[in-house]
Amino acid sequence: MQIAPDAVIVDVTHEIKRQNILHGAFVLQQTMRWYPPGSIHVIVVDPGVGTPRQIIAAKYDNQFVVAPDNGLISFVHHKMRLEAIRVVENPKFALASISSTFHGRDIMAPTAAHLANGENIINVGPSAERVEVLQFGDAAKMTPQGVAGGIIHIDGFGNIITTISHADALSFMRAKPTAEVYIDNTRIGPVRNTYGDVPEGTAIAVLGSSDLLEISINGGNAREQFQPTAKTVIEIR
């Protein structure tokens, strides 16, 4: 507010799971989809604060991201058009005194404020020679039986959000109209339109608002019922 007092500030969430970079990356991509050109996104999930990890300012599809270089840009990097990635090194873009434990306050927020004032991204520092991009199995994989994926995120309602996209799910279901969804070989049934298509307490597979296949419980919690792990496999077959 001191640097860019006319900026419109939207506080998206403080509910990213602590130190969970994958969760932060997912929320960033879901958020950026709905913001107008010129928006600046500051995302501070930074378990490596104070270490040699870089801070980056990136531009995708005419929107900006300021974040630690630890994989937070992974989903955006795969799905949006890259225009620039710079390493934040210019001291003009940081506070005069920098804490070793709070770069979100001392470097990232001031950098975003200067960008909001019209500073060119090239002035924050040199081009990034490489950036950290997580390998999370973003695309579904074809198997002899059908389409298989893993878990990207489990939301606050316990809905299990998978790596299987709307497009991949619909493509396979057009080829096999009788296809059904399984989680670790437990049958869920065909893909439905909405939670109310099954009785309360029943598991359901839907194509959710994140453009990904989700497994839910109508009125319940799929996380609690299925106890998924990092090795859980979701299939349409």
N, C-alpha and C positions, 0 to 999 in steps of 0.2 A: 504493500500500500504506500510505502514511502517513495519507491522508485517509479511506480506506474499507478498513480491514484485513480486514474480513469478506467482501469482494467475491470472487466466483469469477471468476478471470481466465482467459480462453481466448485463446491466441495463434493466430489463424486462419492467417495467412501473412505472410511477409516476402518473397514472391516476386512481388509486383506489379511489372510492368515499370517501370523508373525513369521517373518523371514522366508515366506513361501514365494519364491520368484515365479514359479509356474502359474500360480494363482494370479499374481500381479500382471503377468504377461497376458493372460486370458482376459482379465477385466479391462486392461488397456485397449486391447483390440475391439472388444465389445463396445467400449465407450466411444472410441474414435469414429466408429461407423456412423454415428448420429450427430457429429459436431460439424459446424460450418468451416469453410476455408479460412485459414489464418488462425485457427484455434491453437493454443499452446497447452500441452499436457505435461504436468510435472508429476512423476511417479517415483515415490521414495520407498522402495523395498530394498534395503541396502545392508545386508549382513556383513559385507566387506568394507564398510565405511572406515576410512583411515588407512586402508591398505593401498598398494600400488594400482588397484583397479581404476580404470578411467571413468570420468564422467563425460557423457556424450550429449550433444544436441543434434537431433536428426530432423529431417523434413521428409514427410511422406504425403503424397497427394495434397500438397499445399496445407498441411497441418504440421505442427512442430511437437517434438517430444524431447524433454530434458530428463535424463535418468542416469543412474549408474550403469556402467557397461557390464552387466552380469546376466544378460539373457532376457531382460524385461521387454525388449523390443521384438522378441522372437516371432510372435504371431503376426504382428504388424509388418515385420520385415518380409514374411512369406506372402502376405496377402495384399499389401498396398504398394503403390509405386514409389520407389525411393528417388529422392531428389538430391539429398545431401546428408552426410554424417560427418560431424566435426567433433574433435576432442576439446572439451572446455578447459582452456589453459590461460586465457587472457585474464590477468588479475583485475582488469576493469569490470569484469562481469561478476565478481565475487565481493563479499564484504571485506572490510579492511582486516578484520580479525577472524580467522577460520578455526573452528573447533575441529578436533580430529574425530569427533563422534557425532557430528550433526551437519553433514554436508548438504542435506536437504534444505536446511535453513540458510546456511552460509554461502553456498555456491549455486545450488539448483534453482531455488526460488528467485534469487537476484538475477540469474541468467534469464529465466523466463520473463521476468519483469522488463529487462532491457529489450528482449525480443518483442514484447508487447508495445514498447515505445518506438518500435520501428527499426531497431538495430539489425543489420544484415547478419545472417547466421555465419557467414564466412569469417566474421570478426571475432567469434568466440575462441577460435584456435585452429590448428591445422586439421586437414582431412584425416579421418580415422583410417589407418592402414588395414585394420581388422577389427571386428566387433564380435562379441559373444552372442551366439545364436544357439538356443537349446534344440536338441534333437528329441522331439516329443511324439513322433509318429503322427504328424498332422493329418496325413491322408489315410483313408481306409485302405486295407490290403485285401486283395482278392485271394481267396482260398479255394480248394477244390469243392467246398460246400457252398460258398457264397462270399459274403463280405465280412471282414473281421476288423475290430478296432479295440482301443483301450479307453481309458478314462482321462479326460482333460481336467475336469473340475466336478466337485460336488457342492451344490449350493446350500443355502441356509435352510431350505425345506427338505434336504436330503435327496434331492433329485440328482441322479447320476448322469452327467453330461459326457458323452462319448466323443471319440475322434471321427465318428462316421458322419459325414456331411449329408445334408438334405439331398444334394445332387447324386451322391453315390448310392444312398438308400433308395431313392426313387428310380434310378436307373436299373438297379438290380430287381426291384419289385415289379417293374414293367416287364422284365424278362421272365420273372417267376412270380406271378400274382399270388401264389399260395405261400410265399415266404413268411417266416416267423422269426422273432427275435429271441435270442438266448443270452443269458449272462452266466458264464462259467457252466455251460450245459444245462442250466435251469431254464425251462421254457417260460417265456413271457407272453408270447402270442403275436399276432399280426400287429403292424404299426397302426395306431389309432389316430384320430384327429385331436382329441382333447381328453382331459382326465375324467370327465363325466361319462365317457363312453363305456366305463366299466363300473361295477359296484364298488362302493366305498370299501377300502381296505385291500383292494385288488391291485396287483402289479400291472403296469401298462408301459408300452413303448410309444413315444410320440416324437414328432419332428418339432423341436422346441424353438423358442424365440431367438436362440443363439445360432440358428441355421445348422444345428447338429442334432443327431438322434439322442434322445434322453430316455432313461428308465426311471419311472416314478411309481409311487403308490398313491392311489386316489385317497386323499385324506390321511395319508401316513408318511412314512419316512423310508425311502429305498435304501439309504445308507445303513440304517439300523437293521433292516430286514435281510439284506444280502451281504453285509460286512465285506465290501470290496477291498481289494488290495492293489498294489502297483502291478501285480501280475494278472489281475482279472481281465478276461477276454469277453468282449461283447460281439456277437455274431448275428447276421441276418442270413438265414439259410432255408 
